[in-house]
Amino acid sequence: MDNQGTAQYQAPPSFGAGFNTNINRFVPGGYVVGPNVNQRGYVRTVTPGDPGRNSIQAAINEASRLGGGVVNITRGTYTILNNISMLSNVHLVGQNPLNTTFDFNGGTNQIQSIGTSGNGYIQDVSIENIEFTGRRTGTNTEGNQSNIFFNYVNNAIIKNCIFTDNWNSLTNQGLDMEIGDSGGFPRNIVVEDCKILNSGGLIITASASYLRNCFFGTCNNVAIKAGIASNIKITNNHFLSCGSYFLESHDEGDWVGGIFSNNTISNQLAVGFKDNSTEGCIFANNKISAGTGIEGHCFSCSSAFSKNIVVGNFIQSFSGDGINMPSGAILNTITANIFDNNGGTGVGMASGANENAISSNIFNANGGTISNGGTGNILTGNVPS
């Protein structure tokens, strides 16, 4: 069997005058399709066991050469012994993530989509309906830690995929997706309807991007690290028994203007949100509860936590504070949250955590309600006050 799977040719359509070769362009929020959505350009089908000339990479290359199209991956297990490079206007579509598997066989290879700055961005790619498993690496080098690595990419979807049993022997943690790094920033990326199980998590440094409707179960690494970018929206996800932070703002650059909303975090096994530099973000309507005996705060903020809104959240059973703000955390609004049975105070503000508005919150059975060591903080309508 070819080491990247194999493909059977289908007769390509004619790309003559009037044929829409770009019918599957999309933006976050949904597909923007043309009139010939059922054709979707050039189509090839990949199956295990066919001649090597029809490998997954050959199918991607041919589809790209002809202006774009779909590479259909039929059910079966494909052992990935080389990197696979995604190219512009190509869509890699499995049959079903429960029966279509890319097995990395303990190796360090990746599915990559890597463009260049300026006009060299990869455009309009998608990966759907595939399980990714068995990747091993021993490095923390950016771009070499994960199954899927996108950099300098504009408009992409990763949808309905499963990531399981991927591991970094250097850190004893996994990492499944790197959507950008500290040097090259993707734009308009959607990760949706995916499952990350007994594995790692993802780094997303892509502007104007979405992570939604995903399930993170027993992640060994930070479930999501977001930042060096603006307007990343993380919504309607479920995090269960994460062994590290369910969310961390990136330690190499600001997370600006993001939204973390309507997520459920249960049996959290470490500090919840670790802030390195977060500005102008909204944390809304999340339900967050810690496992028994877990040490730490739910929100462990830094001195660069500023101008954020934390509203409508339920924060429960952390040993430390619900929200802990050190000196320098300023101009934040904490309102209409419920803090329940946390070992520390509901909201803790150190000396120098100034000009924050803490209002209309409910505090129940915490170690304390509000610790106000700063100046100019406004405390109104909290129960108990």
Wavefront OBJ file of the C-alpha trace (Angstrom):
o trace
v 0.000 0.000 0.000
v 1.228 3.497 -0.756
v 2.299 5.246 2.437
v -0.170 8.070 1.982
v -3.104 6.088 0.675
v -3.972 5.843 -2.999
v -6.418 7.348 -5.439
v -8.575 6.467 -8.389
v -8.962 9.030 -11.120
v -12.329 10.312 -12.147
v -12.750 12.143 -15.412
v -12.188 15.843 -14.717
v -14.801 18.348 -15.837
v -14.032 20.792 -18.581
v -12.810 24.090 -17.152
v -13.964 26.007 -20.186
v -15.548 29.404 -20.437
v -18.271 29.938 -17.882
v -17.350 27.043 -15.561
v -17.114 28.243 -11.992
v -13.877 26.803 -10.583
v -14.230 28.672 -7.317
v -17.691 27.586 -6.231
v -16.725 26.538 -2.713
v -15.273 29.746 -1.336
v -16.449 30.458 2.158
v -16.237 32.839 5.057
v -16.656 32.148 8.776
v -20.286 31.550 9.474
v -21.013 29.357 6.483
v -20.272 28.508 2.902
v -20.637 31.061 0.142
v -21.431 28.869 -2.841
v -22.002 29.366 -6.527
v -24.634 27.794 -8.748
v -22.787 24.535 -9.378
v -22.308 23.452 -5.788
v -22.837 19.772 -6.594
v -19.916 19.707 -9.017
v -17.331 21.513 -6.882
v -14.651 21.300 -9.549
v -12.264 18.408 -10.125
v -12.963 15.280 -8.036
v -10.707 12.348 -7.206
v -11.421 9.433 -4.902
v -8.733 7.956 -2.663
v -8.874 4.339 -1.492
v -6.396 2.118 0.351
v -4.458 -0.290 -1.869
v -4.352 1.387 -5.311
v -1.124 2.171 -7.256
v 1.264 4.664 -5.655
v 0.912 7.216 -8.441
v -2.586 7.918 -7.137
v -1.541 8.894 -3.601
v -3.330 11.510 -1.531
v -0.614 14.046 -2.296
v -0.817 13.342 -6.023
v -4.571 13.855 -5.893
v -4.154 17.175 -4.067
v -1.516 18.335 -6.543
v -3.670 17.453 -9.548
v -6.762 19.115 -8.110
v -4.772 22.269 -7.399
v -3.222 22.272 -10.886
v -6.701 22.191 -12.434
v -7.953 25.097 -10.332
v -9.217 23.252 -7.269
v -11.606 20.510 -6.285
v -12.330 17.678 -3.891
v -10.199 14.718 -2.848
v -12.616 12.155 -1.425
v -11.078 9.747 1.110
v -12.957 6.452 1.276
v -13.275 4.425 4.461
v -10.165 2.673 5.733
v -6.896 3.347 7.554
v -4.149 5.342 5.837
v -0.664 5.167 7.330
v 0.922 8.620 7.030
v 4.683 8.224 6.521
v 5.298 11.576 4.797
v 3.968 15.099 5.205
v 0.850 15.907 3.190
v 0.675 19.448 1.821
v -2.719 21.082 1.310
v -2.854 23.527 -1.599
v -5.213 26.336 -2.533
v -8.816 25.508 -3.451
v -8.509 21.835 -2.464
v -10.860 20.065 -0.056
v -9.881 16.815 1.665
v -13.105 15.006 2.571
v -13.283 11.691 4.398
v -16.280 9.394 4.396
v -16.786 9.390 8.176
v -14.350 10.027 11.055
v -15.518 6.775 12.639
v -14.193 4.720 9.734
v -11.750 6.983 7.862
v -8.442 7.191 9.754
v -5.085 8.850 9.174
v -2.693 6.872 11.395
v 0.632 8.629 11.955
v 2.110 5.360 13.234
v 4.183 6.988 15.970
v 5.826 9.394 13.507
v 6.124 13.170 13.299
v 4.553 13.835 9.908
v 1.776 16.378 9.436
v -1.043 17.607 7.275
v 0.366 21.006 6.357
v -0.923 24.072 4.592
v 1.897 26.608 4.579
v 1.922 29.702 2.436
v 4.127 32.774 2.515
v 3.554 36.369 3.547
v 2.167 39.030 1.239
v 0.437 37.503 -1.764
v 1.594 33.973 -1.023
v -1.226 32.900 1.306
v -2.814 29.506 0.720
v -6.492 30.164 -0.074
v -9.704 28.233 0.504
v -8.927 24.767 1.877
v -10.888 22.348 4.027
v -10.422 19.061 5.877
v -13.544 17.120 6.867
v -14.696 13.776 8.274
v -11.299 12.216 9.154
v -9.813 10.744 12.351
v -6.197 11.682 13.160
v -4.349 9.390 15.555
v -0.984 8.049 16.665
v 1.290 11.055 16.147
v 4.379 11.286 18.349
v 6.864 14.120 18.572
v 9.658 15.209 20.873
v 9.864 18.916 20.110
v 8.247 22.172 21.183
v 9.326 23.933 17.989
v 6.525 25.981 16.490
v 4.975 24.265 13.502
v 6.283 20.810 14.395
v 4.077 19.844 17.317
v 0.767 18.853 15.746
v -1.171 16.708 13.284
v -2.448 19.723 11.350
v -0.395 22.882 10.844
v -1.832 25.897 8.980
v 0.307 28.996 8.469
v -0.205 31.901 6.072
v -3.619 30.496 5.158
v -6.738 32.512 4.358
v -10.213 30.918 4.490
v -10.104 27.343 5.768
v -12.384 24.880 7.525
v -11.539 21.885 9.722
v -14.854 20.150 10.301
v -16.196 16.959 11.877
v -12.772 15.460 12.585
v -11.600 13.358 15.531
v -8.166 13.720 17.143
v -7.087 11.002 19.555
v -3.909 9.579 21.106
v -1.456 12.202 19.846
v 1.485 12.862 22.134
v 4.636 14.918 22.719
v 7.231 12.839 24.574
v 9.180 15.962 25.538
v 6.342 17.474 27.553
v 4.212 14.360 28.141
v 1.426 16.293 26.475
v -0.242 16.292 23.092
v -1.075 18.928 20.525
v -3.478 18.310 17.663
v -3.762 21.534 15.668
v -1.544 24.586 15.234
v -3.479 27.287 13.436
v -0.636 29.737 12.927
v 2.462 30.529 14.955
v 4.152 33.665 16.266
v 5.393 34.613 12.787
v 2.694 33.866 10.219
v -0.925 34.555 10.914
v -3.798 32.753 9.185
v -7.101 34.540 8.689
v -10.721 33.418 8.577
v -10.294 29.875 9.891
v -13.215 27.782 11.158
v -12.726 24.726 13.395
v -16.109 23.170 14.117
v -17.823 19.948 15.155
v -14.506 18.272 16.051
v -13.631 15.954 18.937
v -10.273 16.049 20.737
v -10.097 12.914 22.897
v -7.366 11.690 25.301
v -4.962 13.833 23.401
v -3.764 17.405 23.214
v -5.413 20.621 22.202
v -4.795 23.428 19.773
v -3.040 26.738 19.330
v -4.968 29.319 17.344
v -3.314 32.579 16.324
v -5.597 33.290 13.399
v -7.462 36.579 13.111
v -11.221 36.697 12.562
v -11.573 32.974 13.206
v -14.024 30.625 14.909
v -13.756 27.562 17.122
v -17.230 26.203 17.765
v -19.268 23.135 18.649
v -16.199 21.042 19.556
v -15.674 18.547 22.371
v -12.403 18.408 24.340
v -12.220 15.253 26.471
v -9.328 14.553 28.861
v -6.906 16.907 27.102
v -3.358 16.565 28.419
v -2.212 19.922 27.076
v -3.783 23.376 27.186
v -7.080 22.798 25.392
v -6.928 26.126 23.569
v -4.153 28.708 23.402
v -5.405 31.852 21.643
v -3.733 35.092 20.803
v -1.232 37.085 18.772
v -4.397 37.895 16.855
v -7.717 39.669 17.093
v -11.348 38.633 16.956
v -10.991 34.924 17.698
v -14.415 33.591 18.693
v -14.659 30.416 20.818
v -18.280 29.388 21.307
v -20.515 26.421 22.192
v -17.727 23.994 23.046
v -17.588 21.392 25.827
v -14.425 20.778 27.863
v -14.346 17.684 30.103
v -11.546 16.791 32.541
v -8.847 18.978 30.996
v -5.496 18.318 32.670
v -4.217 21.820 31.978
v -5.893 25.171 31.295
v -9.047 24.977 29.208
v -7.991 28.353 27.787
v -4.744 30.316 27.780
v -4.029 33.606 26.099
v -0.846 33.329 24.080
v 2.398 34.128 25.908
v 3.965 35.752 22.821
v 1.318 38.328 21.952
v -2.025 39.885 22.851
v -5.403 38.258 22.448
v -7.513 41.265 21.440
v -11.228 41.554 20.850
v -11.980 37.859 21.268
v -15.157 36.148 22.463
v -15.346 33.079 24.730
v -19.036 32.336 25.165
v -21.631 29.646 25.812
v -19.039 26.990 26.605
v -19.361 24.241 29.228
v -16.286 23.307 31.261
v -16.769 20.400 33.664
v -14.445 18.541 36.042
v -11.622 20.967 35.241
v -8.384 19.448 36.588
v -6.211 22.575 36.797
v -6.379 26.361 36.812
v -9.096 27.276 34.319
v -8.152 30.325 32.254
v -4.543 31.513 32.306
v -4.129 35.064 31.098
v -0.824 36.255 29.680
v -2.125 39.288 27.804
v -5.835 39.753 27.105
v -7.485 43.022 26.093
v -11.010 43.901 25.060
v -12.335 40.331 25.153
v -15.755 39.080 26.237
v -16.271 36.016 28.454
v -20.004 35.379 28.511
v -22.504 32.733 29.588
v -20.018 29.956 30.299
v -20.581 27.227 32.895
v -17.276 26.359 34.570
v -16.786 23.816 37.356
v -13.646 22.264 38.820
v -12.962 18.702 39.852
v -12.592 17.737 43.517
v -9.435 18.989 45.243
v -8.169 21.077 42.313
v -5.780 23.852 43.303
v -5.944 27.277 41.713
v -8.167 30.053 40.441
v -10.746 29.786 37.697
v -9.511 33.002 36.064
v -5.821 33.492 36.798
v -5.275 36.940 35.329
v -2.052 38.812 34.637
v -1.140 42.478 34.911
v -2.029 42.740 31.207
v -5.694 41.773 31.749
v -7.541 44.953 30.765
v -10.781 46.286 29.302
v -12.421 42.860 29.292
v -16.036 41.981 30.062
v -16.867 38.903 32.158
v -20.646 38.493 32.194
v -23.258 35.852 32.914
v -20.871 33.036 33.854
v -21.335 30.302 36.481
v -18.010 29.603 38.249
v -17.933 26.768 40.760
v -15.706 24.729 43.085
v -12.214 26.107 42.428
v -9.922 26.088 45.444
v -8.751 29.633 44.727
v -10.617 32.723 43.595
v -13.280 32.735 40.939
v -11.449 35.634 39.296
v -8.045 36.745 40.537
v -6.694 40.068 39.281
v -3.185 41.219 40.266
v -1.714 44.712 40.135
v -2.102 46.206 36.668
v -5.400 44.497 35.818
v -7.533 47.543 35.046
v -10.785 48.729 33.498
v -12.477 45.336 33.489
v -16.221 44.786 33.908
v -17.296 41.778 36.027
v -21.083 41.609 36.056
v -24.062 39.259 36.502
v -21.939 36.194 37.277
v -22.606 33.478 39.861
v -19.667 32.419 42.049
v -20.466 29.216 43.907
v -18.471 27.235 46.463
v -15.014 28.509 45.530
v -12.356 28.224 48.218
v -11.050 31.759 47.763
v -12.981 34.939 47.162
v -15.393 35.264 44.275
v -13.416 38.211 42.899
v -9.958 39.044 44.212
v -8.275 42.342 43.308
v -4.752 43.018 44.518
v -3.264 46.421 45.199
v -2.888 48.109 41.819
v -5.870 46.331 40.256
v -7.706 49.585 39.676
v -10.824 51.061 38.073
v -12.668 47.788 37.607
v -16.472 47.550 37.789
v -17.827 44.652 39.858
v -21.615 44.665 39.756
v -24.748 42.525 40.103
v -22.889 39.301 40.855
v -24.174 36.547 43.142
v -21.768 34.994 45.664
v -22.723 31.731 47.335
v -20.667 29.709 49.833
v -17.269 31.014 48.708
v -14.313 31.663 51.001
v -15.127 35.355 50.562
v -17.061 37.644 48.258
v -14.852 40.480 46.964
v -11.315 41.337 48.006
v -10.680 44.921 46.979
v -7.056 45.962 47.321
v -7.098 48.398 44.420
v -8.352 51.948 44.004
v -11.185 53.387 41.956
v -13.017 50.067 41.731
v -16.815 50.308 41.578
v -18.743 47.694 43.591
v -22.520 47.802 43.165
v -25.506 45.485 43.439
v -23.605 42.340 44.406
v -25.334 39.682 46.549
v -24.175 39.357 49.211
v -22.472 42.746 48.955
l 1 2 3 4 5 6 7 8 9 10 11 12 13 14 15 16 17 18 19 20 21 22 23 24 25 26 27 28 29 30 31 32 33 34 35 36 37 38 39 40 41 42 43 44 45 46 47 48 49 50 51 52 53 54 55 56 57 58 59 60 61 62 63 64 65 66 67 68 69 70 71 72 73 74 75 76 77 78 79 80 81 82 83 84 85 86 87 88 89 90 91 92 93 94 95 96 97 98 99 100 101 102 103 104 105 106 107 108 109 110 111 112 113 114 115 116 117 118 119 120 121 122 123 124 125 126 127 128 129 130 131 132 133 134 135 136 137 138 139 140 141 142 143 144 145 146 147 148 149 150 151 152 153 154 155 156 157 158 159 160 161 162 163 164 165 166 167 168 169 170 171 172 173 174 175 176 177 178 179 180 181 182 183 184 185 186 187 188 189 190 191 192 193 194 195 196 197 198 199 200 201 202 203 204 205 206 207 208 209 210 211 212 213 214 215 216 217 218 219 220 221 222 223 224 225 226 227 228 229 230 231 232 233 234 235 236 237 238 239 240 241 242 243 244 245 246 247 248 249 250 251 252 253 254 255 256 257 258 259 260 261 262 263 264 265 266 267 268 269 270 271 272 273 274 275 276 277 278 279 280 281 282 283 284 285 286 287 288 289 290 291 292 293 294 295 296 297 298 299 300 301 302 303 304 305 306 307 308 309 310 311 312 313 314 315 316 317 318 319 320 321 322 323 324 325 326 327 328 329 330 331 332 333 334 335 336 337 338 339 340 341 342 343 344 345 346 347 348 349 350 351 352 353 354 355 356 357 358 359 360 361 362 363 364 365 366 367 368 369 370 371 372 373 374 375 376 377 378 379 380 381 382 383 384 385
